[in-house]
C-alpha cells in the first residue's frame, strides 16, 4: 500500500473513532437520569407498545385519564402474539384470484385470540386493501379465504399469506390508541 493509501485508511479510521466518540458524548448528554441512554428497545414488543402509548398520553394535556384502559391493550397484544406464534397454517390452496388456508390454534389462548381477531379483521383488510376475507369456523380451526378483484394483486396476496393479511395496513396503531383511550370501535376486547 502506498503512502496515499495508508493516509486514506488512517483518515477513515480517525473519522469512525470521532463519530463513535461524538455519539457516545451525545448519548450521555441526552440522558435525564445521569445514566447513558444506549438502548432503544424496551426488551419486549408488547411492553414497548404500552410504553409508547403511556408516553403519548403523558404528553397530551387533554388526556382523559378516567377513560384510559391499558389492560384492554395488553390483552389485545397478547391475542396478537398468540394468533401470530401459536398457530399452524395448513392446507394452503390457490383459489381463483386468491388463497385459502386453514389456521389451526395450538393453544386455548390462540383459539380465543383467533375467534376475536378474525371476527374483526375482514372489515379492516377490506378497508386497507379492497381484498375480501371470508372466515369459516371448522372443527380444527378457521378456514380463511382471501381474494382480490385485481388480477395484478394475486401474486402479492398469495405471497403474503395468513400472517401478511393480518399485518398488512397501518390500522393497528390507531386501533391500539383507540383501545387505550376508551375510543375503541369494538365493544369489548377482553377475553371471554
Secondary structure, 3 states (H helix, E strand, C coil): CCHHHHHHHHHHHHHHHHHHHHHHHHHHHCCCCCCCCCCCCCCCHHHHHHHHHHHHHHHCCCCCCCCCCHHHHHHHHHHHHHHHHCEEEEEEEEECCEEEEEEEECCHHHHHHHHHHHHHHHHHHHHHHCCEEEEEEECCEEEEEEECCCHHHHHHHHHHHHHHHHHCCCHHHHHHHHHHCCCCCCCCCCCC
